[in-house]
């Protein structure tokens, strides 16, 4: 095994890691917003809204993400002009990055919608009836009563979705995004070492996902104690 390339190329992995985390954090935020809207549409007593949300969720969950990325990039690239940005030692084309992030957010939103819907349905319906009896409107009940209680059920699987996004962001290399996986491919091209850079990238992905998982577990325990208190 030859890891001598790290002396020269480790900054590429650091820059790629930063880009991967930026993509993952941004897409989980936008995906959560989309998922909340879709969950509420699916729970709404309006058939057209239900149908729209169901089609959105089933299509995004039922097709390969790589295929979605390719189709989304080809459809959206005309709306995002090419603009190069330096991130450490790597260059990122916003004309490719932004369409990719849009697709990742839309895909994540489909999964988050089911997470949020499940969390809402897990709240005892008596809470809703009690809120109505106090004069709260449906929107107020959802905002002030249901969602705060559903949060406890939503956060753990939402954390798992974030971990999934960290790994799935590597698919953006298919449209030329230099995140961590892309950085490994650049190192391979420059160093002519075909295998070891992938081991380094795999180790970094593992550290990111493992550390995130541990932090989320600690947060979940702290949140549980807060509810018990």
Rosetta constraint file for C-alpha pairs under 8 A:
AtomPair CA 1 CA 196 HARMONIC 6.92 0.50
AtomPair CA 2 CA 193 HARMONIC 7.86 0.50
AtomPair CA 2 CA 196 HARMONIC 6.69 0.50
AtomPair CA 3 CA 196 HARMONIC 6.47 0.50
AtomPair CA 3 CA 197 HARMONIC 7.87 0.50
AtomPair CA 5 CA 9 HARMONIC 5.85 0.50
AtomPair CA 5 CA 10 HARMONIC 7.67 0.50
AtomPair CA 5 CA 191 HARMONIC 6.76 0.50
AtomPair CA 6 CA 10 HARMONIC 4.73 0.50
AtomPair CA 9 CA 13 HARMONIC 7.21 0.50
AtomPair CA 9 CA 187 HARMONIC 6.56 0.50
AtomPair CA 10 CA 14 HARMONIC 6.48 0.50
AtomPair CA 11 CA 15 HARMONIC 6.12 0.50
AtomPair CA 11 CA 88 HARMONIC 7.66 0.50
AtomPair CA 11 CA 89 HARMONIC 6.75 0.50
AtomPair CA 12 CA 16 HARMONIC 6.05 0.50
AtomPair CA 12 CA 88 HARMONIC 7.80 0.50
AtomPair CA 12 CA 89 HARMONIC 6.07 0.50
AtomPair CA 12 CA 90 HARMONIC 6.63 0.50
AtomPair CA 12 CA 183 HARMONIC 5.71 0.50
AtomPair CA 12 CA 184 HARMONIC 7.74 0.50
AtomPair CA 12 CA 187 HARMONIC 7.52 0.50
AtomPair CA 13 CA 17 HARMONIC 6.01 0.50
AtomPair CA 13 CA 180 HARMONIC 6.06 0.50
AtomPair CA 13 CA 183 HARMONIC 5.91 0.50
AtomPair CA 13 CA 184 HARMONIC 6.89 0.50
AtomPair CA 13 CA 201 HARMONIC 7.21 0.50
AtomPair CA 14 CA 18 HARMONIC 6.35 0.50
AtomPair CA 15 CA 19 HARMONIC 6.33 0.50
AtomPair CA 15 CA 87 HARMONIC 6.33 0.50
AtomPair CA 15 CA 88 HARMONIC 5.33 0.50
AtomPair CA 15 CA 89 HARMONIC 6.46 0.50
AtomPair CA 15 CA 90 HARMONIC 6.40 0.50
AtomPair CA 15 CA 179 HARMONIC 7.64 0.50
AtomPair CA 15 CA 180 HARMONIC 7.56 0.50
AtomPair CA 15 CA 183 HARMONIC 7.92 0.50
AtomPair CA 16 CA 20 HARMONIC 6.10 0.50
AtomPair CA 16 CA 90 HARMONIC 7.38 0.50
AtomPair CA 16 CA 178 HARMONIC 6.51 0.50
AtomPair CA 16 CA 179 HARMONIC 4.28 0.50
AtomPair CA 16 CA 180 HARMONIC 3.85 0.50
AtomPair CA 16 CA 181 HARMONIC 7.36 0.50
AtomPair CA 16 CA 182 HARMONIC 7.32 0.50
AtomPair CA 16 CA 183 HARMONIC 5.55 0.50
AtomPair CA 17 CA 21 HARMONIC 6.22 0.50
AtomPair CA 17 CA 179 HARMONIC 6.62 0.50
AtomPair CA 17 CA 180 HARMONIC 5.15 0.50
AtomPair CA 17 CA 204 HARMONIC 7.69 0.50
AtomPair CA 18 CA 22 HARMONIC 6.16 0.50
AtomPair CA 18 CA 179 HARMONIC 7.84 0.50
AtomPair CA 19 CA 23 HARMONIC 6.13 0.50
AtomPair CA 19 CA 87 HARMONIC 7.55 0.50
AtomPair CA 19 CA 178 HARMONIC 7.82 0.50
AtomPair CA 19 CA 179 HARMONIC 5.27 0.50
AtomPair CA 19 CA 180 HARMONIC 7.19 0.50
AtomPair CA 20 CA 24 HARMONIC 6.12 0.50
AtomPair CA 20 CA 166 HARMONIC 6.67 0.50
AtomPair CA 20 CA 169 HARMONIC 6.58 0.50
AtomPair CA 20 CA 170 HARMONIC 7.83 0.50
AtomPair CA 20 CA 179 HARMONIC 5.27 0.50
AtomPair CA 20 CA 180 HARMONIC 6.05 0.50
AtomPair CA 21 CA 25 HARMONIC 5.96 0.50
AtomPair CA 21 CA 166 HARMONIC 6.88 0.50
AtomPair CA 22 CA 26 HARMONIC 6.03 0.50
AtomPair CA 23 CA 27 HARMONIC 6.02 0.50
AtomPair CA 23 CA 101 HARMONIC 6.74 0.50
AtomPair CA 23 CA 169 HARMONIC 7.08 0.50
AtomPair CA 24 CA 28 HARMONIC 6.11 0.50
AtomPair CA 24 CA 162 HARMONIC 6.80 0.50
AtomPair CA 24 CA 165 HARMONIC 5.59 0.50
AtomPair CA 24 CA 166 HARMONIC 5.38 0.50
AtomPair CA 24 CA 169 HARMONIC 6.86 0.50
AtomPair CA 25 CA 29 HARMONIC 6.33 0.50
AtomPair CA 25 CA 162 HARMONIC 7.57 0.50
AtomPair CA 26 CA 30 HARMONIC 6.34 0.50
AtomPair CA 26 CA 101 HARMONIC 7.94 0.50
AtomPair CA 27 CA 31 HARMONIC 5.57 0.50
AtomPair CA 27 CA 101 HARMONIC 6.28 0.50
AtomPair CA 27 CA 102 HARMONIC 7.65 0.50
AtomPair CA 27 CA 104 HARMONIC 6.29 0.50
AtomPair CA 27 CA 105 HARMONIC 4.73 0.50
AtomPair CA 27 CA 108 HARMONIC 7.46 0.50
AtomPair CA 27 CA 165 HARMONIC 7.84 0.50
AtomPair CA 28 CA 32 HARMONIC 5.83 0.50
AtomPair CA 28 CA 105 HARMONIC 6.71 0.50
AtomPair CA 28 CA 108 HARMONIC 6.95 0.50
AtomPair CA 28 CA 161 HARMONIC 7.78 0.50
AtomPair CA 28 CA 162 HARMONIC 6.06 0.50
AtomPair CA 28 CA 165 HARMONIC 7.49 0.50
AtomPair CA 29 CA 33 HARMONIC 6.48 0.50
AtomPair CA 30 CA 34 HARMONIC 6.23 0.50
AtomPair CA 30 CA 105 HARMONIC 5.71 0.50
AtomPair CA 30 CA 109 HARMONIC 7.64 0.50
AtomPair CA 31 CA 35 HARMONIC 5.85 0.50
AtomPair CA 31 CA 104 HARMONIC 7.83 0.50
AtomPair CA 31 CA 105 HARMONIC 4.45 0.50
AtomPair CA 31 CA 106 HARMONIC 6.15 0.50
AtomPair CA 31 CA 107 HARMONIC 7.48 0.50
AtomPair CA 31 CA 108 HARMONIC 5.03 0.50
AtomPair CA 31 CA 109 HARMONIC 4.14 0.50
AtomPair CA 31 CA 110 HARMONIC 7.90 0.50
AtomPair CA 31 CA 112 HARMONIC 6.88 0.50
AtomPair CA 32 CA 36 HARMONIC 6.01 0.50
AtomPair CA 32 CA 108 HARMONIC 7.57 0.50
AtomPair CA 32 CA 109 HARMONIC 5.92 0.50
AtomPair CA 32 CA 112 HARMONIC 6.01 0.50
AtomPair CA 32 CA 113 HARMONIC 7.72 0.50
AtomPair CA 33 CA 37 HARMONIC 6.49 0.50
AtomPair CA 33 CA 109 HARMONIC 7.38 0.50
AtomPair CA 34 CA 38 HARMONIC 6.22 0.50
AtomPair CA 34 CA 105 HARMONIC 7.77 0.50
AtomPair CA 34 CA 106 HARMONIC 7.10 0.50
AtomPair CA 34 CA 109 HARMONIC 5.00 0.50
AtomPair CA 34 CA 110 HARMONIC 7.83 0.50
AtomPair CA 34 CA 113 HARMONIC 7.52 0.50
AtomPair CA 35 CA 39 HARMONIC 5.92 0.50
AtomPair CA 35 CA 108 HARMONIC 7.59 0.50
AtomPair CA 35 CA 109 HARMONIC 4.15 0.50
AtomPair CA 35 CA 110 HARMONIC 5.99 0.50
AtomPair CA 35 CA 111 HARMONIC 7.18 0.50
AtomPair CA 35 CA 112 HARMONIC 4.80 0.50
AtomPair CA 35 CA 113 HARMONIC 3.86 0.50
AtomPair CA 35 CA 114 HARMONIC 7.61 0.50
AtomPair CA 35 CA 116 HARMONIC 7.19 0.50
AtomPair CA 36 CA 40 HARMONIC 6.22 0.50
AtomPair CA 36 CA 109 HARMONIC 7.89 0.50
AtomPair CA 36 CA 112 HARMONIC 7.36 0.50
AtomPair CA 36 CA 113 HARMONIC 5.81 0.50
AtomPair CA 36 CA 116 HARMONIC 6.50 0.50
AtomPair CA 37 CA 41 HARMONIC 6.18 0.50
AtomPair CA 37 CA 113 HARMONIC 7.60 0.50
AtomPair CA 38 CA 42 HARMONIC 6.07 0.50
AtomPair CA 38 CA 53 HARMONIC 5.49 0.50
AtomPair CA 38 CA 109 HARMONIC 7.73 0.50
AtomPair CA 38 CA 110 HARMONIC 7.57 0.50
AtomPair CA 38 CA 113 HARMONIC 5.59 0.50
AtomPair CA 39 CA 43 HARMONIC 6.23 0.50
AtomPair CA 39 CA 53 HARMONIC 7.55 0.50
AtomPair CA 39 CA 113 HARMONIC 4.60 0.50
AtomPair CA 39 CA 114 HARMONIC 6.55 0.50
AtomPair CA 39 CA 116 HARMONIC 6.22 0.50
AtomPair CA 39 CA 117 HARMONIC 5.16 0.50
AtomPair CA 40 CA 44 HARMONIC 5.91 0.50
AtomPair CA 40 CA 117 HARMONIC 7.45 0.50
AtomPair CA 41 CA 46 HARMONIC 7.93 0.50
AtomPair CA 41 CA 49 HARMONIC 5.35 0.50
AtomPair CA 41 CA 50 HARMONIC 5.79 0.50
AtomPair CA 41 CA 53 HARMONIC 6.04 0.50
AtomPair CA 42 CA 49 HARMONIC 6.63 0.50
AtomPair CA 42 CA 50 HARMONIC 4.54 0.50
AtomPair CA 42 CA 51 HARMONIC 7.72 0.50
AtomPair CA 42 CA 53 HARMONIC 5.48 0.50
AtomPair CA 42 CA 54 HARMONIC 6.75 0.50
AtomPair CA 42 CA 117 HARMONIC 7.96 0.50
AtomPair CA 43 CA 50 HARMONIC 7.10 0.50
AtomPair CA 43 CA 117 HARMONIC 7.42 0.50
AtomPair CA 44 CA 49 HARMONIC 7.05 0.50
AtomPair CA 44 CA 50 HARMONIC 6.76 0.50
AtomPair CA 45 CA 50 HARMONIC 7.73 0.50
AtomPair CA 46 CA 50 HARMONIC 6.21 0.50
AtomPair CA 47 CA 51 HARMONIC 6.05 0.50
AtomPair CA 48 CA 52 HARMONIC 6.12 0.50
AtomPair CA 49 CA 53 HARMONIC 6.12 0.50
AtomPair CA 50 CA 54 HARMONIC 6.01 0.50
AtomPair CA 51 CA 55 HARMONIC 6.08 0.50
AtomPair CA 52 CA 56 HARMONIC 6.14 0.50
AtomPair CA 53 CA 57 HARMONIC 6.08 0.50
AtomPair CA 54 CA 58 HARMONIC 5.96 0.50
AtomPair CA 55 CA 59 HARMONIC 5.91 0.50
AtomPair CA 56 CA 60 HARMONIC 6.14 0.50
AtomPair CA 56 CA 110 HARMONIC 6.98 0.50
AtomPair CA 57 CA 61 HARMONIC 5.96 0.50
AtomPair CA 57 CA 110 HARMONIC 4.65 0.50
AtomPair CA 57 CA 111 HARMONIC 7.31 0.50
AtomPair CA 57 CA 113 HARMONIC 7.64 0.50
AtomPair CA 58 CA 62 HARMONIC 5.59 0.50
AtomPair CA 58 CA 110 HARMONIC 7.78 0.50
AtomPair CA 59 CA 63 HARMONIC 6.21 0.50
AtomPair CA 60 CA 65 HARMONIC 7.95 0.50
AtomPair CA 60 CA 68 HARMONIC 7.99 0.50
AtomPair CA 60 CA 106 HARMONIC 7.66 0.50
AtomPair CA 60 CA 107 HARMONIC 5.59 0.50
AtomPair CA 60 CA 110 HARMONIC 6.16 0.50
AtomPair CA 61 CA 107 HARMONIC 7.13 0.50
AtomPair CA 61 CA 110 HARMONIC 6.49 0.50
AtomPair CA 61 CA 111 HARMONIC 7.03 0.50
AtomPair CA 63 CA 67 HARMONIC 7.27 0.50
AtomPair CA 63 CA 68 HARMONIC 7.26 0.50
AtomPair CA 64 CA 68 HARMONIC 6.44 0.50
AtomPair CA 65 CA 69 HARMONIC 6.11 0.50
AtomPair CA 65 CA 104 HARMONIC 7.97 0.50
AtomPair CA 65 CA 107 HARMONIC 7.33 0.50
AtomPair CA 66 CA 70 HARMONIC 6.33 0.50
AtomPair CA 66 CA 171 HARMONIC 6.30 0.50
AtomPair CA 66 CA 174 HARMONIC 7.86 0.50
AtomPair CA 67 CA 71 HARMONIC 6.18 0.50
AtomPair CA 68 CA 72 HARMONIC 5.74 0.50
AtomPair CA 68 CA 103 HARMONIC 6.79 0.50
AtomPair CA 69 CA 73 HARMONIC 5.88 0.50
AtomPair CA 69 CA 100 HARMONIC 6.11 0.50
AtomPair CA 69 CA 103 HARMONIC 5.89 0.50
AtomPair CA 69 CA 104 HARMONIC 7.50 0.50
AtomPair CA 69 CA 171 HARMONIC 7.99 0.50
AtomPair CA 69 CA 172 HARMONIC 7.33 0.50
AtomPair CA 69 CA 175 HARMONIC 7.92 0.50
AtomPair CA 70 CA 74 HARMONIC 6.28 0.50
AtomPair CA 70 CA 174 HARMONIC 7.67 0.50
AtomPair CA 70 CA 175 HARMONIC 7.15 0.50
AtomPair CA 71 CA 75 HARMONIC 6.18 0.50
AtomPair CA 72 CA 76 HARMONIC 5.86 0.50
AtomPair CA 72 CA 99 HARMONIC 6.68 0.50
AtomPair CA 72 CA 100 HARMONIC 7.29 0.50
AtomPair CA 72 CA 103 HARMONIC 6.08 0.50
AtomPair CA 73 CA 77 HARMONIC 5.53 0.50
AtomPair CA 73 CA 96 HARMONIC 7.11 0.50
AtomPair CA 73 CA 99 HARMONIC 5.37 0.50
AtomPair CA 73 CA 100 HARMONIC 6.24 0.50
AtomPair CA 73 CA 103 HARMONIC 7.90 0.50
AtomPair CA 73 CA 175 HARMONIC 7.51 0.50
AtomPair CA 74 CA 78 HARMONIC 7.96 0.50
AtomPair CA 76 CA 80 HARMONIC 6.93 0.50
AtomPair CA 76 CA 99 HARMONIC 5.80 0.50
AtomPair CA 77 CA 81 HARMONIC 7.14 0.50
AtomPair CA 77 CA 95 HARMONIC 6.23 0.50
AtomPair CA 77 CA 96 HARMONIC 6.83 0.50
AtomPair CA 77 CA 99 HARMONIC 6.36 0.50
AtomPair CA 80 CA 94 HARMONIC 7.31 0.50
AtomPair CA 80 CA 95 HARMONIC 4.81 0.50
AtomPair CA 80 CA 96 HARMONIC 7.70 0.50
AtomPair CA 80 CA 98 HARMONIC 7.18 0.50
AtomPair CA 80 CA 99 HARMONIC 7.32 0.50
AtomPair CA 81 CA 94 HARMONIC 7.52 0.50
AtomPair CA 81 CA 95 HARMONIC 5.05 0.50
AtomPair CA 82 CA 93 HARMONIC 6.10 0.50
AtomPair CA 82 CA 94 HARMONIC 6.01 0.50
AtomPair CA 82 CA 95 HARMONIC 4.13 0.50
AtomPair CA 82 CA 96 HARMONIC 7.27 0.50
AtomPair CA 83 CA 93 HARMONIC 5.40 0.50
AtomPair CA 83 CA 94 HARMONIC 5.31 0.50
AtomPair CA 83 CA 95 HARMONIC 6.04 0.50
AtomPair CA 84 CA 91 HARMONIC 6.32 0.50
AtomPair CA 84 CA 92 HARMONIC 5.53 0.50
AtomPair CA 84 CA 93 HARMONIC 4.43 0.50
AtomPair CA 84 CA 94 HARMONIC 6.21 0.50
AtomPair CA 85 CA 91 HARMONIC 5.62 0.50
AtomPair CA 85 CA 92 HARMONIC 5.21 0.50
AtomPair CA 85 CA 93 HARMONIC 6.31 0.50
AtomPair CA 85 CA 94 HARMONIC 7.13 0.50
AtomPair CA 86 CA 90 HARMONIC 5.90 0.50
AtomPair CA 86 CA 91 HARMONIC 4.60 0.50
AtomPair CA 86 CA 92 HARMONIC 6.32 0.50
AtomPair CA 87 CA 91 HARMONIC 5.98 0.50
AtomPair CA 87 CA 92 HARMONIC 7.00 0.50
AtomPair CA 90 CA 178 HARMONIC 6.85 0.50
AtomPair CA 90 CA 183 HARMONIC 7.70 0.50
AtomPair CA 91 CA 178 HARMONIC 7.04 0.50
AtomPair CA 92 CA 97 HARMONIC 7.12 0.50
AtomPair CA 92 CA 177 HARMONIC 6.41 0.50
AtomPair CA 92 CA 178 HARMONIC 6.18 0.50
AtomPair CA 93 CA 97 HARMONIC 6.08 0.50
AtomPair CA 93 CA 177 HARMONIC 7.22 0.50
AtomPair CA 94 CA 98 HARMONIC 5.61 0.50
AtomPair CA 95 CA 99 HARMONIC 7.02 0.50
AtomPair CA 96 CA 100 HARMONIC 6.33 0.50
AtomPair CA 96 CA 175 HARMONIC 6.66 0.50
AtomPair CA 96 CA 176 HARMONIC 7.09 0.50
AtomPair CA 96 CA 177 HARMONIC 6.78 0.50
AtomPair CA 97 CA 101 HARMONIC 6.15 0.50
AtomPair CA 97 CA 172 HARMONIC 7.96 0.50
AtomPair CA 97 CA 177 HARMONIC 6.21 0.50
AtomPair CA 98 CA 102 HARMONIC 6.17 0.50
AtomPair CA 99 CA 103 HARMONIC 6.35 0.50
AtomPair CA 100 CA 104 HARMONIC 6.26 0.50
AtomPair CA 100 CA 172 HARMONIC 6.42 0.50
AtomPair CA 100 CA 175 HARMONIC 7.82 0.50
AtomPair CA 101 CA 105 HARMONIC 6.00 0.50
AtomPair CA 102 CA 106 HARMONIC 6.18 0.50
AtomPair CA 103 CA 107 HARMONIC 6.09 0.50
AtomPair CA 104 CA 108 HARMONIC 5.98 0.50
AtomPair CA 104 CA 165 HARMONIC 7.93 0.50
AtomPair CA 104 CA 169 HARMONIC 7.75 0.50
AtomPair CA 105 CA 109 HARMONIC 5.93 0.50
AtomPair CA 106 CA 110 HARMONIC 6.63 0.50
AtomPair CA 107 CA 111 HARMONIC 7.01 0.50
AtomPair CA 108 CA 112 HARMONIC 6.04 0.50
AtomPair CA 108 CA 161 HARMONIC 7.52 0.50
AtomPair CA 108 CA 165 HARMONIC 7.79 0.50
AtomPair CA 109 CA 113 HARMONIC 5.86 0.50
AtomPair CA 110 CA 114 HARMONIC 6.91 0.50
AtomPair CA 111 CA 115 HARMONIC 6.48 0.50
AtomPair CA 111 CA 161 HARMONIC 7.85 0.50
AtomPair CA 112 CA 116 HARMONIC 6.07 0.50
AtomPair CA 112 CA 158 HARMONIC 6.83 0.50
AtomPair CA 112 CA 161 HARMONIC 7.57 0.50
AtomPair CA 113 CA 117 HARMONIC 6.00 0.50
AtomPair CA 114 CA 118 HARMONIC 5.96 0.50
AtomPair CA 115 CA 119 HARMONIC 6.23 0.50
AtomPair CA 115 CA 154 HARMONIC 6.10 0.50
AtomPair CA 115 CA 157 HARMONIC 6.74 0.50
AtomPair CA 115 CA 158 HARMONIC 7.07 0.50
AtomPair CA 116 CA 120 HARMONIC 6.14 0.50
AtomPair CA 116 CA 150 HARMONIC 7.72 0.50
AtomPair CA 116 CA 154 HARMONIC 5.82 0.50
AtomPair CA 117 CA 121 HARMONIC 6.16 0.50
AtomPair CA 118 CA 122 HARMONIC 6.14 0.50
AtomPair CA 118 CA 154 HARMONIC 7.83 0.50
AtomPair CA 119 CA 123 HARMONIC 6.96 0.50
AtomPair CA 119 CA 150 HARMONIC 4.86 0.50
AtomPair CA 119 CA 151 HARMONIC 7.01 0.50
AtomPair CA 119 CA 152 HARMONIC 7.85 0.50
AtomPair CA 119 CA 153 HARMONIC 5.00 0.50
AtomPair CA 119 CA 154 HARMONIC 5.28 0.50
AtomPair CA 120 CA 146 HARMONIC 6.55 0.50
AtomPair CA 120 CA 147 HARMONIC 6.66 0.50
AtomPair CA 120 CA 150 HARMONIC 5.12 0.50
AtomPair CA 121 CA 125 HARMONIC 7.98 0.50
AtomPair CA 122 CA 150 HARMONIC 7.14 0.50
AtomPair CA 122 CA 153 HARMONIC 7.66 0.50
AtomPair CA 123 CA 127 HARMONIC 7.43 0.50
AtomPair CA 123 CA 146 HARMONIC 6.76 0.50
AtomPair CA 123 CA 149 HARMONIC 6.81 0.50
AtomPair CA 123 CA 150 HARMONIC 6.20 0.50
AtomPair CA 124 CA 128 HARMONIC 7.69 0.50
AtomPair CA 125 CA 129 HARMONIC 6.53 0.50
AtomPair CA 126 CA 130 HARMONIC 6.00 0.50
AtomPair CA 127 CA 131 HARMONIC 6.20 0.50
AtomPair CA 127 CA 145 HARMONIC 7.31 0.50
AtomPair CA 127 CA 146 HARMONIC 7.38 0.50
AtomPair CA 128 CA 132 HARMONIC 6.29 0.50
AtomPair CA 128 CA 141 HARMONIC 6.59 0.50
AtomPair CA 128 CA 145 HARMONIC 7.67 0.50
AtomPair CA 128 CA 146 HARMONIC 7.32 0.50
AtomPair CA 129 CA 133 HARMONIC 6.20 0.50
AtomPair CA 130 CA 134 HARMONIC 6.39 0.50
AtomPair CA 131 CA 135 HARMONIC 6.60 0.50
AtomPair CA 131 CA 136 HARMONIC 5.52 0.50
AtomPair CA 131 CA 141 HARMONIC 6.04 0.50
AtomPair CA 131 CA 145 HARMONIC 7.53 0.50
AtomPair CA 132 CA 136 HARMONIC 5.13 0.50
AtomPair CA 132 CA 137 HARMONIC 6.57 0.50
AtomPair CA 132 CA 138 HARMONIC 7.53 0.50
AtomPair CA 132 CA 141 HARMONIC 7.47 0.50
AtomPair CA 136 CA 140 HARMONIC 5.82 0.50
AtomPair CA 136 CA 141 HARMONIC 5.91 0.50
AtomPair CA 137 CA 141 HARMONIC 6.05 0.50
AtomPair CA 138 CA 142 HARMONIC 6.17 0.50
AtomPair CA 139 CA 143 HARMONIC 6.17 0.50
AtomPair CA 140 CA 144 HARMONIC 5.79 0.50
AtomPair CA 140 CA 145 HARMONIC 7.62 0.50
AtomPair CA 141 CA 145 HARMONIC 5.15 0.50
AtomPair CA 141 CA 146 HARMONIC 6.27 0.50
AtomPair CA 142 CA 146 HARMONIC 4.79 0.50
AtomPair CA 142 CA 147 HARMONIC 5.76 0.50
AtomPair CA 143 CA 147 HARMONIC 5.69 0.50
AtomPair CA 143 CA 148 HARMONIC 7.42 0.50
AtomPair CA 144 CA 148 HARMONIC 6.60 0.50
AtomPair CA 145 CA 149 HARMONIC 6.70 0.50
AtomPair CA 146 CA 150 HARMONIC 5.99 0.50
AtomPair CA 147 CA 151 HARMONIC 6.00 0.50
AtomPair CA 148 CA 152 HARMONIC 7.72 0.50
AtomPair CA 149 CA 153 HARMONIC 7.84 0.50
AtomPair CA 150 CA 154 HARMONIC 6.18 0.50
AtomPair CA 151 CA 155 HARMONIC 5.98 0.50
AtomPair CA 152 CA 156 HARMONIC 7.74 0.50
AtomPair CA 152 CA 223 HARMONIC 7.57 0.50
AtomPair CA 152 CA 224 HARMONIC 7.80 0.50
AtomPair CA 153 CA 157 HARMONIC 7.89 0.50
AtomPair CA 154 CA 158 HARMONIC 6.04 0.50
AtomPair CA 155 CA 159 HARMONIC 6.06 0.50
AtomPair CA 155 CA 220 HARMONIC 7.65 0.50
AtomPair CA 156 CA 160 HARMONIC 6.55 0.50
AtomPair CA 156 CA 216 HARMONIC 7.35 0.50
AtomPair CA 156 CA 217 HARMONIC 7.97 0.50
AtomPair CA 156 CA 220 HARMONIC 6.84 0.50
AtomPair CA 157 CA 161 HARMONIC 6.25 0.50
AtomPair CA 158 CA 162 HARMONIC 6.40 0.50
AtomPair CA 159 CA 163 HARMONIC 6.46 0.50
AtomPair CA 159 CA 213 HARMONIC 7.59 0.50
AtomPair CA 159 CA 216 HARMONIC 6.47 0.50
AtomPair CA 160 CA 164 HARMONIC 6.24 0.50
AtomPair CA 160 CA 213 HARMONIC 7.65 0.50
AtomPair CA 161 CA 165 HARMONIC 6.22 0.50
AtomPair CA 162 CA 166 HARMONIC 6.41 0.50
AtomPair CA 163 CA 167 HARMONIC 6.73 0.50
AtomPair CA 163 CA 209 HARMONIC 5.69 0.50
AtomPair CA 163 CA 212 HARMONIC 7.10 0.50
AtomPair CA 163 CA 213 HARMONIC 7.41 0.50
AtomPair CA 164 CA 168 HARMONIC 6.02 0.50
AtomPair CA 165 CA 169 HARMONIC 5.77 0.50
AtomPair CA 166 CA 170 HARMONIC 7.67 0.50
AtomPair CA 166 CA 205 HARMONIC 7.68 0.50
AtomPair CA 166 CA 208 HARMONIC 7.96 0.50
AtomPair CA 166 CA 209 HARMONIC 7.24 0.50
AtomPair CA 167 CA 205 HARMONIC 7.05 0.50
AtomPair CA 169 CA 179 HARMONIC 7.87 0.50
AtomPair CA 170 CA 179 HARMONIC 6.98 0.50
AtomPair CA 170 CA 180 HARMONIC 7.01 0.50
AtomPair CA 170 CA 181 HARMONIC 5.48 0.50
AtomPair CA 170 CA 182 HARMONIC 7.57 0.50
AtomPair CA 172 CA 176 HARMONIC 6.75 0.50
AtomPair CA 172 CA 177 HARMONIC 5.56 0.50
AtomPair CA 172 CA 179 HARMONIC 7.82 0.50
AtomPair CA 173 CA 177 HARMONIC 4.85 0.50
AtomPair CA 173 CA 178 HARMONIC 6.51 0.50
AtomPair CA 173 CA 179 HARMONIC 7.25 0.50
AtomPair CA 173 CA 181 HARMONIC 6.73 0.50
AtomPair CA 173 CA 182 HARMONIC 5.49 0.50
AtomPair CA 176 CA 182 HARMONIC 7.49 0.50
AtomPair CA 177 CA 182 HARMONIC 6.36 0.50
AtomPair CA 178 CA 182 HARMONIC 4.26 0.50
AtomPair CA 178 CA 183 HARMONIC 5.56 0.50
AtomPair CA 179 CA 183 HARMONIC 5.90 0.50
AtomPair CA 180 CA 184 HARMONIC 6.36 0.50
AtomPair CA 180 CA 201 HARMONIC 6.54 0.50
AtomPair CA 181 CA 185 HARMONIC 6.46 0.50
AtomPair CA 181 CA 198 HARMONIC 7.83 0.50
AtomPair CA 181 CA 201 HARMONIC 6.53 0.50
AtomPair CA 182 CA 186 HARMONIC 6.28 0.50
AtomPair CA 183 CA 187 HARMONIC 6.26 0.50
AtomPair CA 184 CA 188 HARMONIC 6.22 0.50
AtomPair CA 184 CA 197 HARMONIC 5.39 0.50
AtomPair CA 184 CA 198 HARMONIC 6.05 0.50
AtomPair CA 184 CA 200 HARMONIC 7.95 0.50
AtomPair CA 184 CA 201 HARMONIC 6.35 0.50
AtomPair CA 185 CA 189 HARMONIC 6.21 0.50
AtomPair CA 185 CA 197 HARMONIC 7.66 0.50
AtomPair CA 185 CA 198 HARMONIC 7.96 0.50
AtomPair CA 186 CA 190 HARMONIC 6.19 0.50
AtomPair CA 187 CA 191 HARMONIC 5.77 0.50
AtomPair CA 187 CA 192 HARMONIC 7.89 0.50
AtomPair CA 187 CA 193 HARMONIC 7.92 0.50
AtomPair CA 187 CA 197 HARMONIC 6.75 0.50
AtomPair CA 188 CA 192 HARMONIC 5.35 0.50
AtomPair CA 188 CA 193 HARMONIC 5.31 0.50
AtomPair CA 188 CA 194 HARMONIC 5.37 0.50
AtomPair CA 188 CA 195 HARMONIC 7.77 0.50
AtomPair CA 188 CA 197 HARMONIC 6.45 0.50
AtomPair CA 189 CA 193 HARMONIC 7.72 0.50
AtomPair CA 189 CA 194 HARMONIC 7.98 0.50
AtomPair CA 193 CA 197 HARMONIC 7.32 0.50
AtomPair CA 194 CA 198 HARMONIC 7.91 0.50
AtomPair CA 195 CA 199 HARMONIC 6.90 0.50
AtomPair CA 196 CA 200 HARMONIC 6.45 0.50
AtomPair CA 197 CA 201 HARMONIC 6.26 0.50
AtomPair CA 198 CA 202 HARMONIC 6.02 0.50
AtomPair CA 199 CA 203 HARMONIC 6.11 0.50
AtomPair CA 200 CA 204 HARMONIC 6.30 0.50
AtomPair CA 201 CA 205 HARMONIC 6.18 0.50
AtomPair CA 202 CA 206 HARMONIC 6.14 0.50
AtomPair CA 203 CA 207 HARMONIC 6.22 0.50
AtomPair CA 204 CA 208 HARMONIC 6.16 0.50
AtomPair CA 205 CA 209 HARMONIC 6.14 0.50
AtomPair CA 206 CA 210 HARMONIC 5.79 0.50
AtomPair CA 207 CA 211 HARMONIC 5.83 0.50
AtomPair CA 208 CA 212 HARMONIC 6.02 0.50
AtomPair CA 209 CA 213 HARMONIC 6.00 0.50
AtomPair CA 210 CA 214 HARMONIC 6.24 0.50
AtomPair CA 211 CA 215 HARMONIC 6.18 0.50
AtomPair CA 212 CA 216 HARMONIC 6.08 0.50
AtomPair CA 213 CA 217 HARMONIC 6.17 0.50
AtomPair CA 214 CA 218 HARMONIC 6.31 0.50
AtomPair CA 215 CA 219 HARMONIC 6.17 0.50
AtomPair CA 216 CA 220 HARMONIC 5.99 0.50
AtomPair CA 217 CA 221 HARMONIC 6.22 0.50
AtomPair CA 218 CA 222 HARMONIC 6.17 0.50
AtomPair CA 219 CA 223 HARMONIC 5.98 0.50
AtomPair CA 220 CA 224 HARMONIC 6.09 0.50
AtomPair CA 221 CA 225 HARMONIC 6.26 0.50
AtomPair CA 222 CA 226 HARMONIC 6.21 0.50
AtomPair CA 223 CA 227 HARMONIC 6.37 0.50
AtomPair CA 224 CA 228 HARMONIC 6.22 0.50
AtomPair CA 225 CA 229 HARMONIC 5.93 0.50
